[in-house]
């Protein structure tokens, strides 16, 4: 067994880059391998601010969760496309404000599943659980989430950096609509999505990543991302670059992330 494979499930292919592990490398994590690092470094050469931008997207997640708990009063989260655990996971941010928060995580990457124990460290007042499932399988996600969340009460659906992994032919807007149909009024939707229409390096980034990864990514324009929020009421400041969404500091605001982000409420 290669030292790189030690402790990994046999169905994890470390011979090619994977988007979750590429993001893990950019975030300073250790769950990545040579092909992931090669892809990450190649992408950074065409978009030099990508690492700062990925960290800016992560900071948006934390600010959105704090808003949802502290101002919107949400106590339940359905976090899909969780990624490899990093600092400030959804349950950690939510339960730091309200220990009774319940979080249901979903991802379909075997390596995320291998590290899922880091997502299951809920305090005794709340709860966390994890499902190995594809975002496209909305019915199964909703069925399983109902074991941890009360779907008669508001839920925050978190789609942070996942919809660009869903091609147009799989109807990502329809997936979002079905998820929001499954939760009641008072629920919220939070999305971050890499942009095609902020600057040229960002447009080149997706092409460069797709040269190295079997799972292709599709960056989108602000108009395209806005369609995911149709029928919902966007929370101020609306759909903006993630550093501009309720920044906590000048440093937050100055982050160069070329990522659209927003939070909306279901009436």
VENSUL-V345287 format. One record per backbone hydrogen bond with DSSP energy under -0.5 kcal/mol. CO is the residue of the C=O (numbers start at 1). NH is the residue of the N-H. If there is no record, write none. Layout:
CO/NH  CO/NH
This chain:
2/5  2/6  3/6  5/8  9/12  11/13  12/14  14/35  17/214  18/22  19/23  20/24  21/25  22/26  23/27  24/29  25/28  30/32  33/36  33/37  34/38  35/39  36/40  37/41  38/42  39/43  40/44  41/45  42/46  43/46  43/47  47/50  49/53  50/54  51/55  52/56  53/57  54/58  55/59  56/60  57/61  58/62  59/63  60/64  61/65  62/66  63/67  64/68  65/69  66/70  67/71  67/72  68/74  75/102  76/156  77/79  77/104  78/80  78/158  79/106  89/92  89/93  90/94  91/95  92/96  93/97  94/97  94/98  98/101  101/127  102/77  103/105  103/129  104/79  105/131  106/81  106/82  107/133  108/110  109/112  109/113  110/114  111/115  112/115  113/116  115/118  116/119  117/120  123/126  127/103  129/105  131/107  131/133  134/137  136/138  137/141  138/142  139/143  140/144  141/145  142/146  144/147  145/148  145/149  149/151  150/153  155/157  155/188  156/78  156/158  157/159  157/190  158/80  159/161  159/192  162/165  163/166  164/218  165/167  167/170  168/171  171/175  172/176  173/177  174/178  175/179  176/180  177/181  178/182  179/182  180/183  184/187  187/266  188/157  189/264  190/159  191/262  192/161  192/162  193/260  194/220  199/203  200/204  201/205  202/206  203/207  204/208  205/209  206/210  207/211  208/211  209/212  209/213  212/17  214/216  220/196  221/225  222/226  223/227  224/227  225/228  226/229  227/230  229/232  232/234  233/265  235/238  238/240  240/261  241/244  242/245  244/246  249/253  250/254  252/255  257/259  258/195  259/242  260/193  261/240  262/191  263/235  264/189  265/233  265/267  266/186
